[in-house]
Amino acid sequence: MILSTQTDATAEVFGIEKAVALIAEAGFDAIDLSMFEGESTAWIYEAGFEKKVETLLKIADGYGVFFNQAHAPFPSYRLNDEDYNDNIRPKLIRSIEAAGIAGVKNIVVHPVYFPENKKERNLELYNALLPYAKKAGVKIALENMWGRDPRMRTIVPNVCSTAQELAEYVDALDADWFTICLDIGHIGLVREYEAPFIQALGADRLTCVHIHDNNYLEDQHTCPFTGMLPWGEITNAFAQIGYTGDLTLEADNFLKCLPQTMYPAGLKFMECAGRELIRMIEEAKA
């Protein structure tokens, strides 16, 4: 099983080129290209971005690694904010184009919570991106999300928060170009259980993941085995459905509490945690 991690936190500190090198040096097989909005990713939305992606490919190839996954900027849409929506749409398209050049299999594009016609409006959003996905040769992955109640200040379900709804959305889209990226840390935040969620989706729908840990109270995105998630149950569930996708960490908030000099050691610790999860999955399959 391929092990990868996202570039986000490392690129914020060292820049994207050094981040690719550090992740490769830590022992990961592949890299998840984070294309969020921020200083470290501004190059994606500028002229000449293709050459930058090609530079990253050369760096990765020099280490014997590749880009397996990507993440589009988010949120994908904001209610009653047309200035933002006019700005984010070309960025979503550009991120798909960059993912295609990088050779990734899947790019995550977040669904959006709409108070009315939620499913229909999300399907419209995704289908509008379909021509760009086809041109780039990249599948778009839907992710299970959570929201926050502004009055009670608590995390609540909002869009694709249950396995049933997530499956309904992806089943209504073109299976050749849409898939599911299951965010393991989001499941418990909306009071769902991880193993039944994985089993309900099945291996046909579920082809990529975001792996991280938390305390079931906040979306901490920290390293596996440093929070409260039941990794034995989770890895058994992956084994039971015959999961064949990659294992991608989205756990690099773990790095943000470290001095810059400790990032290489922190990345290596994350790599070791990921390898242990893969070992657990493979052992459960045996």
N, C-alpha and C positions, 0 to 999 in steps of 0.2 A: 504494500500500500504506500502510495506517495505521501510524504509529509511536507507541508508548506506552511508559511506564515505570511501575514500581511506586512506591507512596507510602512504603514502609517506612522507609528511612533518613532521608529528608527530614522525615517526620512525627515521627520520634523526636526530632529537634532543634527543629523549628519548630511542631509541632502539625499536625493534619490539614488545617485550613482554609488555613493559610499554605503547606503543602506543595502543595496543589492549585494555588494561585496561582503558586508558583515553577516547578512543572513546566510549567504552561501558558506562562508567560513565557519559558521556555527554548526553546519552539518545538515541543513535542510535540503531536501531533494528539489524543491520548486518554490516559487514565489508568487504570492497573491498581490497584484498591483493595486494599491489603494489610490483611487482617483477622487478623493474628497476635495472640497474647496479649502484652500489654505496656501500658505507661502511655498510649501514644499511641493505642491502640485500645480502651481500656476502655469508651468510650462506646457501642461497638457492642452490648455485652452488658448495657446498662442500660435502664431504662424511658425511653421518649421517643426511642429511637434513630432512629425514622422522621423526626423533625423535623431531626435532625442530617444525615441523608442528604439531605434536601431542601435544607438549607442548602448542602451541598457541591455539589449539582446546580446551584444558583443561581450559585455562584462559578464553576463550570466553564462554565456557559452564558454568563456574562459575558465569558469569554475565548474563547468559540467552540470549546471542547473538550468531550469527553464521557467517560464511563466505559465502557470496552470490555471489561474483564476484571476478575476479582477472585481473591483467594486466601483460602481458608478457613484457620482455625488448624490447627496440626499439632503433634505427631503426631495422627492421627485416632483412634488407639487405642494403649494400652500393655498389653503382656502382664503379667498378674498385678498389675494396679493398678486395681482397680474404682472406687476413689475418683476417680481421674483420669478414667476412662471415663464415670462418671456425670456428671462435670463438663463433659467436652468435647462430649458428644453434643448438649446444647441449644445449645452455642456453634456447632457445625457447622450446625445448623438455622438459628440466628439469622443466621449469615453468608450463608446462601443467601437468606434473607428480605431482608437488606440489599442483596445483589447485585441482587435483583429490583427493589427500589425504585430503585436506582442505574441500572437499565436495561442492565446488562452482558449480553454474550452468553454468556460462559463463566466458571465459577468452578472453580478448581483445588482438588481434594480429594485429598490424598495417599493412595495405597494403603499397606497395612500389611504388614510381614513377619511371617508366622506360621510357626513351625517345622513345623506339620502342617496339611494341608488349606488350603494358602495361597490357592489360587484360590477355592475354595468360600466361605471366610470373607470374602474381600474382596468377592465378588459379593453376599454377604449384607449387608455393610456398605453397599455402594453402593445396592443395591435398597431398603434401608430409608430412604434419603434421597430416593428417586425421587418420592414424593408431594410433598415440599417443593419439589423442583426444578420439577415441573409447575405447582404453585401459583404459584411465583415467576416462571415463564417463563424459566428459566435452565438452560443445559446444564452438567452436571458433567464436568470434564476430569480424566482420569487422567494422572499424571506418571510418567516413568521415574525410578527411585530407586537409591540406593546404600546400602550399610551399612558397618560397621566391625568388623573382627575384633578382639575385645578382647585376645586373647592376642598376636597379631602386630602389633597396632596399625596395621593397614593397611586401606585402603578395599577393599571386596569387593562383588560383586553381591548383591542380596537380593530385591527385588520389582519386577517390571516393568523389570528392568535391561537386558533384551534386547528388540529389536524384535519378535521372535516372541512372547514372553510378553505384552508390552504389547498387541500386536494381539489375542492370544487373549482377554485380559480384556475389552477394549472390544467385541470381536465378540460376546461372550456377554451383553452388556448391550443395552438398548433404544437403538438408533441415533438415535432422535429426541431423546434426553435425555442421552446420554453421548458423549464425544469424547476426543481425546488432546491434551494439552499437552506438547510435546516440550521437555525441558530439554536444551539443546545442551551445556552445561558438564558434565552428569552422564555423558554417553556415554563419553568417553575415560577417566573415572575408573575405570570397570569394564572397561577394556581392549577396548572396542568402537570401531569407526571411524564417524565422523559421517555421511559420505555414504551408505554402504550402509544405515545405520540409517534415514535419512530415506527412501531409496528403497524399503526394505522396508515402511514404513508406508503410503506413498502419500498422495495429496491427499484422498481420501475420509475416511480416518481422522484425518489430521493437520490440525487446523484452528486451532491456536494454539500459541505457543511461549514459552519463556523463553530469552532470549539473554544470554549473558555469557561471560567468558573465564576461563581458569585456566592453571596450570602442569602439568596432568595429575597432580599429586600431592595437591592439596587443592581443596576446593570453594570457590574464592575469590570467586566472584560479582563479578568486576571488569569493567571496561569492555572491550568488543571492541577488538582490536588492541593491547592491553597485555599479553596473555598469549601462549599458544602454539597456540591453535586455528587450523586451516587454513581461513581464511574464504573463500578462493577455491573450495575443494572444497565447502564447506558451501553457499555461495550457488548454485553450479552445481547441486547436488543439489536445492535448493528449486526452482530453475528447471525442472529436468528432470521433476519430478513435477507441475509446474503448481500450486504452492502458492498459494492464494488468501486465506489468513488474514492476520491482522495480524502486525506484528513488534513484540514486547513485550520490553523490556529488563528483566532481573532482575539488574542489574549494579551496584547502588548501594552495595555495599561499597567501591567506588572512591571514594565521597564521604567515607567515614568517616575517612580519613587527612587530610582537609582542614580548615582553620579554618572556622568557620561563615560567615565573610564570603566564602569562596570557593565556597560551595555553588551559587550561581547560575551561576558560571563552570564548575563541575564538571558541573552538569546540562546546560549548553550543549555542553560537550565530548562528553558521552554522546549528546546529540541529534545532533550532527554524525557520530558514529560510526554511529549507527543509520541515518541518511540515506545514508551511504556503503554500508552493507550492502544497503539497498533498491536503491540504484543498481546495485550489482553483480548482484543478482537480476534486475532488469529488463533489464540489459544481456545477461545470460546467456540470458534468454528470447527476446531479439530474433533 
